[in-house]
Amino acid sequence: MNRRFPHLVLAAAAISLSLTGCSDDSSSSDTTAKASSGGDCATALKAQGKLTVATGEPAFPPWVEDDKPENGKGFESAVVYAVADQMGIDKAKVSWVRTGFDEAVAPGEKDYDFNVQQYSITDDRKKVVDFSDSYYEVQQAIIGRADGPLAKVTSLADLKDARLGAAVGTTSLDYVENYIKPTTQALVFDDNAAAKAAFDAKQVDGIVLDVPTAYYVTAAEIEDASIIGILPSQGDAEQLGMLFEKGSKLVSCVDKALATLKGDGTLTALQTEWLSQGGDIPTLTK
């Protein structure tokens, strides 16, 4: 049964009332600042007066709702429109295109301004593409069945003999191969949809996903799935960033927009609205 995640409606309402209560002078000043920012960045856009954004095919909740990024629903879709607004770009001037996840992480010119589909910022990727500043700090989780072989797992060592899987090119797969290191080689899937289908068909004991996706899958997509645990961090925290072709002059423009959204609480409010979940999930030990 499909159901939406719990949102902090009161917090959103408070933000709305706060914005409504701004004086005319403040609103005018804010509009002028945004327009100025948009003018400064206009020459960096691929198409004059239009922001072209790539996302996955398909795009999944809670990042994009109903596979329709243009509706502004879902965390990443909402963030893109908030960034566009800060850059002085009207919502109607935001155009969406689709790419595979892995194909975007390649050198060369892109036919879009940036790509947003949960790209973790890594040193290897930065050799061939550029990233914006982080818009979300993410953790990885493993899902299994409450009555399945992973039900009593409490540590990474407990996963050694499990049949695991993850999508190709993702940090989820990197985590399985580099830190869990199962005795049975992990199954690699084209995307999260294929990984979920394999799990549903019981071809694997568990799959590794980022935490927000794991919440959605267990709550709305696979009836008997549950989050077995959050995987312990390895090294620096994993950060998601918007992906650009190497040398894009638009990166600094997007970074300025993100800084404003962080500073005024908008980014936190969007995280609360689309990604926050109730309940405590244990973190596995190393």
Long-range contacts (C-beta under 8 A, 24 or more apart in sequence): 1-220, 2-220, 3-219, 3-220, 5-62, 5-215, 5-216, 5-219, 5-274, 5-275, 5-276, 5-277, 6-276, 6-277, 6-278, 7-272, 7-273, 7-274, 7-276, 8-272, 8-273, 8-276, 11-269, 11-272, 12-269, 12-273, 15-265, 15-266, 15-269, 34-85, 34-86, 34-87, 34-88, 35-88, 36-88, 37-86, 37-87, 37-88, 37-253, 37-256, 37-257, 38-87, 38-88, 38-89, 39-88, 40-253, 41-87, 41-88, 41-250, 41-253, 43-249, 44-113, 44-248, 44-249, 44-250, 44-253, 45-113, 45-250, 46-110, 46-111, 46-112, 46-113, 47-95, 49-89, 49-93, 50-89, 50-93, 50-94, 50-95, 51-84, 51-87, 51-89, 51-93, 51-94, 51-95, 51-113, 52-95, 52-96, 52-97, 52-111, 52-112, 52-113, 53-80, 53-94, 53-95, 53-96, 53-97, 53-112, 53-113, 53-114, 53-115, 53-116, 54-96, 54-97, 54-98, 54-99, 54-104, 54-110, 54-112, 54-114, 54-115, 54-116, 54-117, 55-96, 55-97, 55-98, 55-99, 55-115, 55-116, 55-117, 56-98, 56-99, 56-100, 56-101, 56-117, 56-191, 57-98, 57-99, 57-100, 58-193, 59-98, 59-117, 60-192, 60-193, 60-213, 60-216, 61-216, 61-220, 62-212, 62-213, 62-215, 62-216, 62-274, 62-275, 63-117, 63-118, 63-212, 63-213, 63-274, 69-96, 70-94, 70-96, 74-274, 75-136, 75-212, 75-270, 75-271, 75-273, 75-274, 75-275, 76-116, 76-117, 76-118, 78-270, 78-273, 78-274, 79-116, 79-135, 79-261, 79-267, 79-270, 80-116, 82-257, 82-261, 82-266, 82-267, 82-270, 83-254, 83-257, 83-258, 83-261, 86-256, 86-257, 86-260, 86-261, 87-253, 87-254, 87-257, 100-191, 101-167, 101-168, 101-169, 101-170, 101-191, 102-168, 102-169, 104-129, 104-243, 105-129, 105-169, 105-243, 107-246, 108-245, 109-245, 110-244, 110-245, 113-244, 113-248, 113-250, 114-242, 114-243, 114-244, 114-248, 114-250, 114-254, 115-242, 115-243, 115-244, 116-242, 116-243, 118-210, 118-213, 118-240, 119-240, 119-241, 119-242, 119-243, 120-170, 120-171, 120-238, 120-239, 120-240, 120-241, 121-239, 121-240, 121-241, 122-171, 125-243, 128-246, 129-243, 129-244, 129-245, 129-246, 130-243, 130-244, 130-245, 130-246, 130-247, 130-248, 130-251, 131-241, 131-242, 131-243, 131-244, 131-251, 132-241, 132-242, 132-244, 132-251, 132-254, 132-255, 132-258, 133-241, 133-254, 133-255, 133-258, 133-259, 134-239, 134-240, 134-241, 135-240, 135-241, 135-242, 135-258, 135-267, 136-239, 136-240, 136-271, 136-275, 137-237, 137-238, 137-239, 137-240, 138-210, 138-211, 138-212, 138-238, 138-239, 138-240, 139-210, 139-211, 139-230, 139-231, 139-233, 139-238, 140-171, 140-172, 140-175, 140-208, 140-209, 140-210, 140-211, 140-230, 140-231, 140-238, 141-208, 141-209, 141-210, 141-211, 141-214, 141-227, 141-228, 141-229, 141-230, 141-231, 141-281, 142-206, 142-207, 142-208, 142-214, 142-227, 142-228, 142-229, 142-231, 142-284, 143-199, 143-206, 143-207, 143-209, 143-214, 143-217, 143-218, 143-222, 143-225, 143-226, 143-227, 143-228, 144-205, 144-206, 144-225, 144-226, 144-228, 145-224, 145-225, 145-226, 146-224, 146-226, 147-224, 148-205, 148-206, 149-205, 150-205, 150-206, 150-228, 151-228, 153-228, 153-229, 153-284, 154-229, 154-282, 154-284, 154-285, 155-284, 155-285, 155-286, 156-180, 156-231, 156-232, 156-284, 156-285, 156-286, 158-284, 159-206, 159-284, 162-205, 162-206, 163-187, 163-203, 163-204, 163-205, 163-206, 164-204, 164-205, 164-206, 164-207, 164-208, 165-189, 165-195, 165-198, 165-199, 165-203, 165-204, 165-206, 165-207, 165-208, 166-195, 166-207, 166-208, 166-209, 167-191, 167-192, 167-194, 167-195, 171-238, 172-207, 172-208, 172-209, 172-210, 173-208, 175-208, 175-231, 175-234, 176-208, 178-234, 179-231, 179-234, 180-231, 196-221, 196-222, 199-225, 211-281, 212-274, 212-275, 212-277, 215-275, 215-277, 219-277, 227-281, 228-284, 229-281, 229-282, 229-283, 229-284, 230-281, 230-282, 230-283, 230-284, 231-283, 231-284, 232-283, 232-284, 232-285, 232-286
